[in-house]
Amino acid sequence: MIKKVVGASLIGTTVEWYDFFLYGSAAALVFNKLFFPTADPLTGTLLAFTTYAIGFLARPLGGLVFGHYGDRLGRKKLLVLSLLLMGGATMLMGVLPTYASVGVLAPLLLTLLRLVQGFALGGEWGGAVLIVSEHGDSKRRGFWASWPQAGAPGGNLLATGVLAVLAAVQSDEQFLAWGWRIPFLLSGLLVVIGLWIRLQVAESPVFLAAQERAAKEPRQEKAPVLELLKHNWREVLVAMGARLAENVSYYVITAFILVYVTTGLGLSKSVGLNAVLIGSAVHLVTIPVWGHLSDRFGRRSIYLVGAVGMAVWVFAFFAMLDTRNPGLIVLATTVGLVLHGAMYGPQAAFFSELFGTRVRYSGASIGYQLASIAAGALAPLIATALLKAYGSSFPISIYVVAMCVLTVVAVLAARETRGADLEERDRVGV
């Protein structure tokens, strides 16, 4: 059963992250030209990344709504809904008119669909990692729960791969005219596959047991979010702080790199796309390894390896990009993503174990998604603005280091959760 649940969660999260990351790559490569045409390329990119960031603003709302109903109705129903919303919004992006056709209406429609994407993804992550965490045993939870996390590089790999193929077989004129629409329309096929697999999964046994206990209690049950804010606000803050370095570094490495190598270094977009493609493939493989290591050495220990390592590596990352050597750019990206995996791999089990079943979907989702606004949403914007203002990567590196420091503080403030028995925790009410 656990392998079936892991497979369904992995495929579903891969599809959803494909949709979400596709937008980020398109914002760096084509949306600045098609939806925000300006004389200054960096200004157009800033506007495109602004709509990219708007998607993150909707994620906490999605986490709140999906978390509430996921804690009340179950994980599976909400996971099906999130997949349908994400896929529908992405397909519609593929048929949008551009600024040249309808003027300002084009970026407005793009922004609206981006909000739907963010809302859907806000509910997806919590449900996907929780249904695996609640099916798995406490001794290997870090390993099993890390597989849905691999859906992020899987989706990025898929999105970047499709864009890289199109960039290789099409001229820039063809890609701008119609080629960019193909990856968005492909989302429809991926959603059908993901939906069929996801419908085969059973509901979480831990959730069903908690629901049965709640039905026997005489007291009136509070809304999950109210219970969360009353009893678990510290855990929410820990989750938010732990996300900062992980989220900022990821979007600097995978989204901002496309701006830096094309606009900053004057290289072909294929150089950045290929680096992200290869790095994402390695990232996907190493995330479960880090999850397994967190089962042996603890969630906090492995998480700290990633945060401290990233603070050091970010300087080497940009120095290697500045060489304009494609091989070194690939190496810089790959090592950066491996270090990111040390934070991302244990994260699913770590966050799941912070909360009781009554509020787990709400707690993990809200903590995770609120941090996305301050971290991932702003990272490409801040990095692009710093590059525009200073013409150097050094301020960007300092920005990433500052986020790593905050994450280290948050992780050190957390309790170690490795080996937690989720059902026992519910029974004793901790």
C-alpha positions as a printed NumPy array, in Angstrom:
array([[  0.   ,   0.   ,   0.   ],
       [  2.747,   2.489,   0.908],
       [  4.426,   2.098,  -2.497],
       [  1.112,   2.676,  -4.255],
       [  0.439,   5.786,  -2.164],
       [  3.966,   7.094,  -2.775],
       [  3.632,   6.52 ,  -6.525],
       [  0.311,   8.328,  -6.7  ],
       [  1.573,  11.261,  -4.655],
       [  4.799,  11.517,  -6.647],
       [  3.036,  11.555, -10.012],
       [  0.408,  14.006,  -8.822],
       [  2.938,  16.433,  -7.341],
       [  5.105,  16.142, -10.462],
       [  2.162,  17.227, -12.62 ],
       [  1.287,  20.123, -10.338],
       [  4.866,  21.344, -10.045],
       [  5.278,  21.006, -13.806],
       [  2.403,  23.448, -14.214],
       [  3.722,  25.835, -11.575],
       [  7.363,  25.812, -12.684],
       [  6.46 ,  26.092, -16.335],
       [  5.146,  29.551, -15.55 ],
       [  8.409,  30.55 , -13.841],
       [ 10.519,  29.475, -16.823],
       [  8.143,  31.151, -19.258],
       [  8.216,  34.357, -17.173],
       [ 11.997,  34.456, -17.51 ],
       [ 12.055,  33.62 , -21.236],
       [  8.919,  34.779, -23.07 ],
       [  6.249,  36.417, -20.893],
       [  8.343,  39.576, -20.576],
       [  8.171,  39.939, -24.363],
       [  4.62 ,  38.729, -25.043],
       [  2.682,  40.124, -22.078],
       [  4.923,  42.943, -20.75 ],
       [  6.738,  44.429, -23.751],
       [  9.047,  47.304, -22.711],
       [ 12.236,  48.855, -24.048],
       [ 14.264,  47.583, -21.09 ],
       [ 14.494,  43.743, -20.941],
       [ 15.126,  43.682, -17.176],
       [ 12.061,  45.872, -16.537],
       [  9.905,  43.534, -18.615],
       [ 11.315,  40.585, -16.696],
       [ 10.548,  42.301, -13.382],
       [  6.919,  42.763, -14.478],
       [  6.703,  39.132, -15.586],
       [  8.134,  37.962, -12.257],
       [  5.61 ,  40.156, -10.464],
       [  2.757,  38.054, -11.874],
       [  4.879,  35.008, -11.01 ],
       [  4.999,  36.242,  -7.403],
       [  1.231,  36.828,  -7.334],
       [  0.751,  33.078,  -7.62 ],
       [  2.531,  32.715,  -4.286],
       [  0.134,  35.185,  -2.653],
       [ -2.741,  32.79 ,  -3.339],
       [ -0.914,  29.795,  -1.885],
       [ -1.594,  30.544,   1.817],
       [ -5.284,  30.992,   0.994],
       [ -5.214,  27.651,  -0.783],
       [ -3.407,  26.112,   2.176],
       [ -6.013,  27.537,   4.56 ],
       [ -9.049,  26.381,   2.564],
       [ -7.662,  22.991,   1.552],
       [ -6.193,  22.49 ,   5.019],
       [ -9.543,  23.172,   6.704],
       [-11.486,  20.763,   4.514],
       [ -8.623,  18.267,   4.355],
       [ -8.619,  18.055,   8.156],
       [-12.415,  17.681,   8.13 ],
       [-13.151,  15.572,   5.02 ],
       [ -9.894,  13.747,   4.333],
       [ -6.747,  14.089,   2.254],
       [ -7.788,  12.249,  -0.91 ],
       [-10.794,  14.375,  -1.988],
       [ -8.838,  17.6  ,  -1.728],
       [ -5.88 ,  16.184,  -3.656],
       [ -8.152,  15.372,  -6.611],
       [ -9.602,  18.892,  -6.575],
       [ -6.176,  20.576,  -6.443],
       [ -4.985,  18.604,  -9.473],
       [ -8.047,  19.587, -11.539],
       [ -7.725,  23.28 , -10.647],
       [ -4.029,  23.434, -11.453],
       [ -4.322,  21.591, -14.744],
       [ -7.296,  23.655, -15.924],
       [ -5.542,  26.963, -15.233],
       [ -2.352,  25.858, -16.998],
       [ -4.175,  24.69 , -20.116],
       [ -6.011,  28.01 , -20.353],
       [ -2.671,  29.832, -20.232],
       [ -1.766,  27.982, -23.4  ],
       [ -4.594,  29.639, -25.336],
       [ -4.317,  33.166, -23.919],
       [ -4.098,  36.098, -26.345],
       [ -0.949,  38.207, -25.994],
       [ -0.507,  41.935, -25.371],
       [ -0.2  ,  42.554, -29.115],
       [ -3.71 ,  41.117, -29.623],
       [ -5.808,  42.442, -26.728],
       [ -3.588,  44.932, -24.9  ],
       [ -3.739,  45.168, -21.128],
       [ -6.398,  42.434, -20.915],
       [ -3.701,  39.839, -21.71 ],
       [ -1.58 ,  40.346, -18.549],
       [ -4.764,  40.635, -16.462],
       [ -6.003,  37.224, -17.647],
       [ -2.535,  35.779, -17.134],
       [ -2.508,  37.097, -13.568],
       [ -5.953,  35.645, -12.834],
       [ -4.904,  32.179, -13.989],
       [ -1.695,  32.475, -11.989],
       [ -3.805,  33.111,  -8.88 ],
       [ -5.746,  29.9  ,  -9.565],
       [ -2.463,  28.03 ,  -9.935],
       [ -1.231,  29.359,  -6.609],
       [ -4.485,  28.523,  -4.839],
       [ -4.376,  24.941,  -6.142],
       [ -0.727,  24.414,  -5.242],
       [ -1.403,  25.829,  -1.785],
       [ -3.584,  22.805,  -1.106],
       [ -1.577,  20.236,  -3.037],
       [  1.653,  20.067,  -1.06 ],
       [  0.117,  19.469,   2.372],
       [ -2.218,  16.739,   1.211],
       [  0.375,  14.912,  -0.878],
       [  3.057,  14.694,   1.812],
       [  0.593,  14.   ,   4.625],
       [ -1.147,  11.095,   2.946],
       [  2.267,   9.442,   2.545],
       [  3.457,  10.369,   6.05 ],
       [  0.26 ,   8.985,   7.563],
       [  0.478,   5.719,   5.615],
       [  4.156,   5.105,   6.362],
       [  5.795,   3.741,   9.509],
       [  7.709,   5.978,  11.897],
       [ 11.098,   4.36 ,  11.227],
       [ 11.122,   5.121,   7.481],
       [  8.806,   8.124,   7.318],
       [ 11.599,  10.464,   6.234],
       [ 12.383,   8.255,   3.237],
       [  8.814,   7.612,   2.112],
       [  7.603,  11.185,   2.65 ],
       [ 10.537,  12.559,   0.673],
       [  9.236,  10.992,  -2.547],
       [  6.389,  13.482,  -3.043],
       [  9.068,  16.148,  -2.511],
       [ 10.856,  14.673,  -5.515],
       [  7.82 ,  15.766,  -7.517],
       [  9.19 ,  19.342,  -7.405],
       [ 12.41 ,  18.6  ,  -9.323],
       [ 10.443,  16.054, -11.354],
       [  8.018,  18.755, -12.452],
       [ 10.846,  21.223, -13.022],
       [ 12.738,  18.587, -15.001],
       [  9.685,  17.962, -17.155],
       [  8.907,  21.654, -17.695],
       [ 12.509,  22.607, -18.414],
       [ 12.977,  19.553, -20.63 ],
       [  9.99 ,  20.411, -22.805],
       [ 11.163,  24.025, -23.102],
       [ 14.731,  22.916, -23.863],
       [ 13.535,  20.599, -26.663],
       [ 11.411,  23.352, -28.166],
       [ 14.291,  25.827, -27.913],
       [ 16.527,  23.34 , -29.721],
       [ 14.148,  22.547, -32.613],
       [ 12.563,  25.98 , -33.096],
       [ 13.889,  29.38 , -33.993],
       [ 13.415,  32.185, -31.465],
       [ 10.712,  33.628, -33.738],
       [  8.748,  30.355, -33.842],
       [  9.088,  29.857, -30.101],
       [  7.759,  33.352, -29.406],
       [  4.985,  33.067, -31.982],
       [  3.43 ,  29.752, -30.917],
       [  5.966,  27.234, -29.59 ],
       [  5.738,  28.434, -25.984],
       [  2.059,  27.377, -25.907],
       [  2.798,  23.66 , -26.418],
       [  4.07 ,  22.9  , -22.869],
       [  0.995,  24.57 , -21.349],
       [ -1.402,  22.569, -23.493],
       [  0.436,  19.325, -22.672],
       [ -0.689,  19.808, -19.08 ],
       [ -4.126,  18.437, -20.009],
       [ -2.699,  15.012, -20.825],
       [ -0.579,  14.967, -17.681],
       [ -3.586,  15.834, -15.508],
       [ -5.619,  12.932, -16.919],
       [ -2.795,  10.508, -16.098],
       [ -2.261,  11.958, -12.622],
       [ -5.977,  11.968, -11.842],
       [ -6.438,   8.33 , -12.842],
       [ -3.573,   7.253, -10.578],
       [ -4.589,   9.472,  -7.66 ],
       [ -8.138,   8.081,  -7.613],
       [ -6.74 ,   4.613,  -6.88 ],
       [ -5.303,   5.647,  -3.481],
       [ -7.003,   4.842,  -0.166],
       [ -7.622,   7.515,   2.466],
       [ -5.041,   7.927,   5.227],
       [ -5.56 ,   5.375,   8.051],
       [ -4.239,   7.868,  10.631],
       [ -6.844,  10.414,   9.51 ],
       [ -9.642,   7.81 ,   9.615],
       [ -8.625,   6.787,  13.159],
       [ -8.551,  10.428,  14.299],
       [-11.935,  11.058,  12.671],
       [-13.4  ,   8.068,  14.503],
       [-12.062,   9.295,  17.859],
       [-13.411,  12.799,  17.213],
       [-16.88 ,  11.404,  16.507],
       [-16.97 ,   9.841,  19.992],
       [-15.953,  13.008,  21.822],
       [-18.719,  14.941,  23.593],
       [-17.17 ,  18.355,  23.1  ],
       [-17.813,  20.618,  20.098],
       [-14.885,  20.411,  17.714],
       [-13.287,  23.723,  16.789],
       [-12.347,  24.683,  13.262],
       [ -8.859,  23.212,  12.621],
       [ -7.3  ,  26.614,  11.955],
       [ -8.568,  28.023,  15.284],
       [ -7.211,  25.046,  17.159],
       [ -3.946,  25.425,  15.257],
       [ -3.494,  29.098,  16.1  ],
       [ -4.307,  28.487,  19.761],
       [ -2.066,  25.493,  20.423],
       [  0.46 ,  25.209,  17.58 ],
       [  1.507,  28.724,  16.578],
       [  5.118,  27.995,  17.571],
       [  5.244,  25.028,  15.197],
       [  3.818,  27.19 ,  12.404],
       [  6.623,  29.729,  12.96 ],
       [  9.233,  26.955,  12.941],
       [  7.903,  25.658,   9.621],
       [  7.933,  29.16 ,   8.141],
       [ 11.488,  29.853,   9.271],
       [ 12.741,  26.487,   8.046],
       [ 11.308,  27.24 ,   4.615],
       [ 13.129,  30.542,   4.021],
       [ 16.563,  29.312,   2.912],
       [ 15.131,  26.289,   1.127],
       [ 12.611,  28.306,  -0.885],
       [ 14.768,  31.332,  -1.719],
       [ 17.774,  29.265,  -2.808],
       [ 15.635,  27.034,  -4.995],
       [ 14.116,  29.853,  -7.011],
       [ 17.417,  31.682,  -7.329],
       [ 19.023,  28.511,  -8.698],
       [ 16.197,  27.396, -11.008],
       [ 14.313,  30.563, -12.069],
       [ 16.631,  33.546, -11.645],
       [ 19.49 ,  31.654, -13.308],
       [ 17.619,  31.953, -16.622],
       [ 17.61 ,  35.738, -16.265],
       [ 21.219,  35.885, -15.112],
       [ 22.733,  33.816, -17.914],
       [ 20.693,  35.456, -20.695],
       [ 20.356,  39.113, -19.644],
       [ 23.303,  39.352, -17.252],
       [ 25.878,  37.236, -19.103],
       [ 24.545,  37.427, -22.647],
       [ 24.458,  33.641, -23.128],
       [ 21.85 ,  31.554, -24.94 ],
       [ 18.774,  30.524, -22.95 ],
       [ 19.648,  26.891, -23.692],
       [ 22.703,  27.186, -21.414],
       [ 20.53 ,  27.978, -18.399],
       [ 17.818,  25.503, -19.381],
       [ 20.315,  22.663, -19.781],
       [ 21.922,  23.446, -16.415],
       [ 18.542,  23.357, -14.662],
       [ 17.611,  20.21 , -16.591],
       [ 20.703,  18.259, -15.529],
       [ 20.649,  19.662, -12.005],
       [ 16.981,  18.738, -11.567],
       [ 17.67 ,  15.151, -12.645],
       [ 20.337,  14.797,  -9.944],
       [ 18.137,  16.658,  -7.463],
       [ 15.284,  14.202,  -8.009],
       [ 17.518,  11.226,  -7.222],
       [ 19.179,  12.733,  -4.149],
       [ 16.042,  13.967,  -2.338],
       [ 15.021,  10.439,  -1.176],
       [ 18.644,   9.852,  -0.11 ],
       [ 18.49 ,  12.898,   2.171],
       [ 15.097,  11.707,   3.437],
       [ 16.628,   8.335,   4.299],
       [ 19.544,  10.018,   6.063],
       [ 17.079,  12.02 ,   8.166],
       [ 15.648,   8.706,   9.407],
       [ 19.12 ,   7.761,  10.628],
       [ 20.564,  11.048,  11.864],
       [ 17.507,  13.197,  12.575],
       [ 15.498,  15.789,  10.67 ],
       [ 17.282,  18.774,  12.19 ],
       [ 20.828,  17.541,  11.537],
       [ 20.291,  16.942,   7.832],
       [ 18.308,  20.166,   7.432],
       [ 21.198,  22.145,   8.969],
       [ 23.671,  20.534,   6.561],
       [ 21.626,  21.965,   3.693],
       [ 21.163,  25.451,   5.163],
       [ 24.812,  25.945,   6.149],
       [ 26.052,  24.369,   2.931],
       [ 23.881,  26.674,   0.841],
       [ 25.173,  29.764,   2.651],
       [ 28.7  ,  28.801,   1.614],
       [ 27.949,  27.507,  -1.886],
       [ 25.973,  30.517,  -3.143],
       [ 29.211,  32.511,  -3.604],
       [ 30.795,  29.696,  -5.612],
       [ 27.539,  29.33 ,  -7.572],
       [ 27.677,  32.835,  -9.028],
       [ 31.454,  32.754,  -9.484],
       [ 31.076,  29.637, -11.622],
       [ 28.234,  31.2  , -13.611],
       [ 30.409,  34.249, -14.296],
       [ 32.981,  32.078, -16.083],
       [ 30.395,  31.623, -18.9  ],
       [ 31.63 ,  28.03 , -19.142],
       [ 28.574,  25.771, -19.761],
       [ 30.155,  22.849, -17.905],
       [ 30.852,  24.925, -14.8  ],
       [ 27.361,  26.408, -14.952],
       [ 25.913,  22.878, -14.919],
       [ 28.168,  21.91 , -11.991],
       [ 27.239,  25.049, -10.019],
       [ 23.531,  24.384, -10.492],
       [ 23.765,  20.683,  -9.692],
       [ 25.707,  21.112,  -6.445],
       [ 23.338,  23.9  ,  -5.39 ],
       [ 20.318,  21.665,  -5.928],
       [ 21.925,  18.75 ,  -4.078],
       [ 22.434,  21.025,  -1.053],
       [ 18.856,  22.249,  -1.427],
       [ 17.753,  18.613,  -1.273],
       [ 19.267,  18.291,   2.213],
       [ 16.597,  20.753,   3.349],
       [ 13.808,  19.629,   1.054],
       [ 14.188,  15.869,   1.568],
       [ 13.504,  15.755,   5.346],
       [ 11.01 ,  18.624,   5.175],
       [  7.86 ,  16.588,   4.507],
       [  8.331,  14.256,   7.474],
       [  9.648,  17.077,   9.672],
       [  6.616,  19.315,   9.113],
       [  4.149,  16.406,   9.332],
       [  5.556,  15.368,  12.699],
       [  5.25 ,  18.878,  14.141],
       [  1.417,  18.731,  14.223],
       [ -1.363,  16.452,  15.485],
       [ -3.757,  14.849,  12.965],
       [ -6.627,  17.236,  13.809],
       [ -4.645,  20.192,  12.487],
       [ -1.852,  18.556,  10.459],
       [ -3.133,  19.492,   6.99 ],
       [ -3.832,  23.075,   8.116],
       [ -0.605,  23.456,  10.099],
       [  1.794,  22.023,   7.536],
       [  0.091,  23.831,   4.636],
       [ -0.18 ,  27.248,   6.298],
       [  3.378,  27.218,   7.661],
       [  4.729,  26.037,   4.317],
       [  2.711,  28.419,   2.148],
       [  3.014,  31.581,   4.266],
       [  6.775,  31.298,   3.983],
       [  6.402,  31.028,   0.208],
       [  5.242,  34.655,   0.06 ],
       [  8.282,  35.992,   1.89 ],
       [ 10.667,  33.543,   0.227],
       [  9.959,  32.002,  -3.181],
       [  7.541,  34.681,  -4.369],
       [ 10.036,  37.489,  -3.85 ],
       [ 13.3  ,  35.671,  -4.581],
       [ 13.373,  36.16 ,  -8.401],
       [ 12.044,  39.715,  -7.996],
       [ 14.62 ,  40.678,  -5.364],
       [ 17.456,  38.973,  -7.231],
       [ 16.527,  40.698, -10.514],
       [ 16.162,  44.078,  -8.773],
       [ 19.57 ,  43.658,  -7.072],
       [ 21.177,  42.747, -10.392],
       [ 19.57 ,  45.783, -12.039],
       [ 20.643,  48.118,  -9.212],
       [ 24.211,  46.887,  -8.604],
       [ 25.143,  44.968, -11.751],
       [ 26.726,  42.321,  -9.518],
       [ 25.814,  38.954,  -8.032],
       [ 27.4  ,  39.716,  -4.642],
       [ 24.298,  41.406,  -3.121],
       [ 22.222,  38.432,  -4.286],
       [ 24.581,  36.061,  -2.464],
       [ 24.285,  38.13 ,   0.73 ],
       [ 20.486,  37.946,   0.404],
       [ 20.605,  34.129,   0.205],
       [ 22.998,  33.946,   3.193],
       [ 20.62 ,  36.065,   5.296],
       [ 17.792,  33.62 ,   4.586],
       [ 20.064,  30.701,   5.519],
       [ 20.82 ,  32.308,   8.892],
       [ 17.103,  32.67 ,   9.654],
       [ 16.512,  29.039,   8.717],
       [ 19.324,  27.831,  10.97 ],
       [ 17.771,  29.739,  13.888],
       [ 14.319,  28.225,  13.208],
       [ 15.62 ,  24.65 ,  12.926],
       [ 17.679,  24.976,  16.112],
       [ 14.555,  26.217,  17.9  ],
       [ 12.559,  23.139,  16.839],
       [ 12.403,  19.838,  18.661],
       [ 13.711,  16.714,  16.957],
       [ 10.753,  14.789,  15.495],
       [ 12.416,  11.698,  14.003],
       [ 10.583,   8.485,  14.918],
       [  7.408,  10.194,  16.163],
       [  4.365,   7.897,  16.362],
       [  1.551,   9.944,  14.828],
       [ -1.295,   7.846,  16.234],
       [  0.221,   7.709,  19.723],
       [  0.608,  11.473,  19.65 ],
       [ -3.1  ,  11.833,  18.807],
       [ -4.134,   9.473,  21.601],
       [ -2.208,  11.318,  24.292],
       [ -3.159,  14.718,  22.886],
       [  0.282,  16.261,  22.278]])
